[in-house]
Amino acid sequence: MVIFVHGGPGVSEIPYVTKYQDLLEKNFTVVRYDQRASGKSYHFGEDYSNLSTDLLVKDLLALTDYISNRFSQQKVILAGHSFGTYIGIQAAQQAPEKYEAYIGIGQMANTLDSELHGLNFTIDQAKLSGNTTDVEYLQGLTEKVQSGAMLTPRHYVRKYGGAARRIDANADMANGLLFGPEYNLLDRIRYNRGVSYVQEILIGQAFKKPLPTIITKLDLPVYFIMGQYDYMTSMKSAKTYFDQIDADKKEFITYDQSAHYPQFEEKEKFSKWMVDSFAPTE
């Protein structure tokens, strides 16, 4: 049993499951959920003024209890992706007895450092491609990114290969929203409303409380899975954070063909690793 915590913030990963989760489902019961105010969990007219990362952690712990009771599981595997790692690792730290292991995919660390790595990457790639317009624009953002006033623009991270190398993540998301069985027209509206609402609130909280300043010890097995070309959440920042973590068992795993979505870009490798690491043997 594995619970996946989506990123964004506000970016449901349910639209990806039909295309990328098939191998995993052969050996695991997989739980996907839309966080409060995200995707199918955005409700029109509801008051989200108290939305916070702390509240999302509490929601995850409550969901874990529900799933464990519903399926008679003493422990479940917890996997976070991107911003979901900010929520997931806090849940793992608060209640390690609930989880067999914590898996951070595209693990967040020091957000400011990661953003600067992403900016420098896009500038370097723009220089290599000879795109002086992009170079000048991105260099002009340096002060804002350094101060935490903005993120490195995701459009440019994607353009220069720091988001996905082997898949078209945006097209897959769009196809899943339009044609996947889990989302209808109203859900698509919920999704768009949720993304626009939650991102500024929650990203700001992550800037104010970087994970290395709040969690450095975990009482359960810890795995970081990072794409070598990930500049949405940089591998360098994740490795620095990983080295600071005190855990009896921990492993840093690099996928050398992937960027920010190693669980999708190399789904066969990821599924095999999950089976080898966690699936019961007869």
VMD Tcl script that draws the C-alpha trace (Angstrom):
set ca {
  {0.00 0.00 0.00}
  {1.51 3.32 -1.07}
  {0.16 6.85 -0.64}
  {1.39 9.44 -3.14}
  {1.36 13.13 -2.18}
  {1.15 15.39 -5.23}
  {3.11 18.55 -5.82}
  {2.45 21.94 -7.31}
  {1.25 23.15 -4.96}
  {-2.22 22.47 -6.24}
  {-1.17 20.23 -9.13}
  {-3.04 16.95 -8.90}
  {-1.24 13.94 -10.32}
  {-4.38 11.87 -10.81}
  {-4.44 12.86 -14.53}
  {-1.13 11.00 -14.99}
  {-2.18 7.67 -13.51}
  {-3.70 5.97 -16.56}
  {-0.49 6.39 -18.56}
  {2.16 5.98 -15.89}
  {0.83 3.92 -12.99}
  {-0.01 0.64 -14.71}
  {3.18 -1.21 -13.78}
  {3.04 -0.09 -10.17}
  {-0.53 -1.30 -9.80}
  {0.51 -4.86 -10.60}
  {2.17 -5.14 -7.20}
  {0.77 -2.32 -5.06}
  {-2.48 -0.74 -4.05}
  {-1.84 2.90 -4.93}
  {-3.62 5.78 -3.23}
  {-3.80 9.13 -5.00}
  {-5.65 12.05 -3.48}
  {-6.15 15.72 -4.25}
  {-5.06 17.88 -1.35}
  {-7.34 20.42 0.27}
  {-8.23 23.21 -2.21}
  {-6.61 21.28 -5.09}
  {-8.18 19.45 -8.01}
  {-11.29 17.50 -7.06}
  {-10.88 18.74 -3.50}
  {-11.47 22.38 -4.44}
  {-15.03 23.24 -3.46}
  {-16.72 26.40 -4.68}
  {-17.74 28.72 -1.88}
  {-15.63 26.98 0.76}
  {-13.52 29.17 3.02}
  {-9.84 28.33 2.56}
  {-8.51 31.28 4.53}
  {-6.86 28.90 7.01}
  {-5.00 26.96 4.31}
  {-1.43 26.19 5.33}
  {1.25 23.57 4.91}
  {0.65 22.54 8.53}
  {-3.00 21.88 7.73}
  {-2.07 19.78 4.70}
  {0.23 17.70 6.90}
  {-2.65 17.10 9.32}
  {-4.87 16.13 6.39}
  {-2.28 13.60 5.21}
  {-1.98 12.05 8.66}
  {-5.77 11.75 8.86}
  {-5.89 10.19 5.39}
  {-3.17 7.74 6.42}
  {-5.23 6.64 9.42}
  {-8.29 6.19 7.22}
  {-6.43 4.15 4.60}
  {-4.67 2.01 7.20}
  {-7.96 1.21 8.92}
  {-9.87 0.71 5.69}
  {-7.36 -1.79 4.33}
  {-6.15 -3.25 7.64}
  {-2.57 -2.06 7.17}
  {-0.32 -1.50 10.15}
  {1.95 0.69 8.02}
  {1.87 2.13 4.51}
  {4.58 3.47 2.21}
  {4.58 7.25 1.87}
  {5.82 8.87 -1.35}
  {5.86 12.58 -2.07}
  {6.63 14.32 -5.34}
  {7.94 17.87 -5.68}
  {5.95 20.12 -3.32}
  {4.36 16.94 -2.01}
  {7.72 16.13 -0.43}
  {7.40 19.26 1.69}
  {4.15 17.87 3.10}
  {5.12 14.20 3.09}
  {8.43 14.45 4.92}
  {6.78 16.44 7.71}
  {4.11 13.75 8.11}
  {6.84 11.10 8.18}
  {8.72 13.03 10.84}
  {5.64 13.55 13.00}
  {4.32 9.98 12.81}
  {7.02 7.54 11.67}
  {5.08 4.65 13.21}
  {2.46 5.02 10.48}
  {4.85 4.50 7.58}
  {7.04 1.69 6.30}
  {9.28 4.22 4.55}
  {9.38 7.74 3.18}
  {10.20 8.27 -0.51}
  {10.96 11.79 -1.71}
  {10.76 12.09 -5.51}
  {12.01 15.45 -6.73}
  {12.68 16.23 -3.09}
  {12.39 19.82 -1.94}
  {15.18 21.19 0.23}
  {16.35 24.79 0.51}
  {13.95 26.42 -1.93}
  {16.03 29.53 -2.49}
  {19.18 27.56 -3.30}
  {17.22 25.28 -5.61}
  {15.74 28.23 -7.50}
  {19.17 29.76 -7.99}
  {20.45 26.47 -9.37}
  {17.50 26.45 -11.75}
  {18.13 30.01 -12.86}
  {21.83 29.40 -13.47}
  {20.97 26.25 -15.42}
  {18.53 28.05 -17.71}
  {20.99 30.89 -18.30}
  {23.77 28.43 -19.17}
  {21.52 26.47 -21.52}
  {20.28 29.65 -23.19}
  {23.90 30.68 -23.76}
  {24.70 27.28 -25.27}
  {21.75 27.60 -27.63}
  {22.78 31.12 -28.62}
  {19.50 32.64 -27.46}
  {20.69 36.07 -26.35}
  {17.13 37.28 -25.73}
  {16.54 34.56 -23.14}
  {19.97 35.10 -21.61}
  {19.34 38.80 -21.08}
  {15.85 38.24 -19.70}
  {16.91 35.51 -17.28}
  {19.98 37.40 -16.11}
  {17.66 40.31 -15.34}
  {15.75 38.10 -12.89}
  {18.77 37.26 -10.76}
  {18.13 39.81 -8.03}
  {14.46 38.86 -7.70}
  {15.22 35.14 -7.50}
  {18.08 35.71 -5.04}
  {15.77 37.69 -2.76}
  {13.02 35.06 -2.89}
  {10.65 37.48 -4.60}
  {9.99 35.04 -7.43}
  {10.70 31.53 -8.67}
  {12.76 30.83 -11.73}
  {10.09 30.94 -14.48}
  {8.93 27.38 -15.08}
  {8.44 28.04 -18.77}
  {12.19 28.48 -19.18}
  {13.09 25.53 -16.97}
  {10.86 23.39 -19.19}
  {12.17 24.95 -22.40}
  {15.76 24.04 -21.56}
  {15.15 20.51 -20.29}
  {15.15 21.00 -16.53}
  {11.59 19.75 -16.04}
  {11.21 16.66 -18.24}
  {13.51 14.88 -20.68}
  {11.61 11.81 -21.84}
  {7.97 12.86 -21.55}
  {5.81 15.88 -22.32}
  {4.47 16.45 -18.82}
  {2.19 19.33 -19.80}
  {0.62 17.40 -22.68}
  {0.16 14.35 -20.47}
  {-1.53 16.49 -17.83}
  {-3.83 18.09 -20.41}
  {-4.76 14.72 -21.91}
  {-5.44 13.27 -18.48}
  {-7.67 16.17 -17.53}
  {-9.57 16.04 -20.82}
  {-9.83 12.32 -21.45}
  {-9.02 10.53 -18.19}
  {-11.90 8.77 -16.41}
  {-11.20 10.42 -13.06}
  {-11.92 14.03 -14.06}
  {-15.07 15.57 -15.53}
  {-15.70 19.12 -16.77}
  {-16.51 20.45 -13.32}
  {-13.36 18.83 -11.92}
  {-11.28 20.58 -14.57}
  {-12.71 23.91 -13.44}
  {-11.95 22.96 -9.84}
  {-8.40 22.13 -10.83}
  {-7.77 25.50 -12.47}
  {-9.34 27.42 -9.60}
  {-7.33 25.49 -7.04}
  {-3.96 25.96 -8.72}
  {-4.42 29.71 -9.01}
  {-5.47 29.97 -5.37}
  {-3.02 27.81 -3.46}
  {0.33 28.43 -5.11}
  {1.19 31.85 -3.76}
  {0.06 30.95 -0.23}
  {1.88 27.65 0.08}
  {5.07 28.44 -1.83}
  {5.53 31.48 0.37}
  {5.35 29.29 3.46}
  {7.99 26.94 2.04}
  {10.32 29.88 1.45}
  {9.89 31.01 5.04}
  {10.48 27.52 6.50}
  {12.96 25.58 4.34}
  {12.97 21.87 5.16}
  {16.63 21.78 6.30}
  {15.71 24.24 9.07}
  {12.80 22.18 10.42}
  {13.59 18.49 9.77}
  {17.00 16.83 10.04}
  {16.12 13.55 11.81}
  {13.74 10.84 10.66}
  {12.91 7.62 12.49}
  {12.10 5.49 9.44}
  {13.83 4.45 6.21}
  {14.34 7.43 3.88}
  {14.83 7.39 0.11}
  {15.40 10.38 -2.15}
  {14.85 9.69 -5.85}
  {16.13 12.47 -8.08}
  {16.37 12.97 -11.81}
  {19.87 13.99 -12.83}
  {18.50 16.86 -14.91}
  {15.96 18.12 -12.36}
  {16.07 21.90 -12.05}
  {12.54 22.32 -10.73}
  {13.83 20.93 -7.43}
  {17.55 20.70 -7.97}
  {19.41 17.46 -7.35}
  {22.31 19.40 -5.83}
  {20.07 21.01 -3.21}
  {18.40 17.68 -2.47}
  {21.78 15.95 -1.98}
  {22.97 18.68 0.38}
  {19.81 18.22 2.43}
  {20.05 14.42 2.28}
  {23.55 14.57 3.76}
  {22.17 16.56 6.72}
  {19.46 14.02 7.56}
  {20.00 11.63 10.44}
  {18.24 8.32 9.72}
  {19.14 4.72 10.49}
  {18.57 3.83 6.84}
  {18.74 6.30 4.00}
  {19.58 6.15 0.31}
  {20.02 8.77 -2.41}
  {19.06 7.40 -5.82}
  {19.74 9.16 -9.13}
  {17.88 8.48 -12.38}
  {20.26 9.52 -15.13}
  {17.70 9.82 -17.93}
  {15.20 11.96 -16.03}
  {14.52 15.46 -14.81}
  {11.67 16.31 -12.42}
  {9.50 13.25 -13.07}
  {11.71 10.16 -12.67}
  {8.74 8.03 -11.57}
  {7.14 8.74 -14.97}
  {10.15 9.30 -17.23}
  {11.68 5.98 -16.19}
  {8.56 4.25 -14.93}
  {9.91 0.76 -15.59}
  {12.98 1.44 -13.46}
  {10.89 3.04 -10.72}
  {8.38 0.20 -10.63}
  {11.14 -2.40 -10.47}
  {12.81 -0.52 -7.62}
  {9.53 -0.37 -5.72}
  {8.99 -4.11 -6.16}
  {12.56 -4.99 -5.21}
  {12.42 -2.73 -2.15}
  {8.93 -3.27 -0.81}
  {6.87 -5.98 -2.51}
  {6.56 -9.11 -0.37}
  {8.30 -12.18 -1.71}
  {6.73 -15.60 -1.59}
}
mol new
graphics top color blue
foreach p $ca { graphics top sphere $p radius 0.5 }
foreach p [lrange $ca 0 end-1] q [lrange $ca 1 end] { graphics top cylinder $p $q radius 0.2 }
display resetview
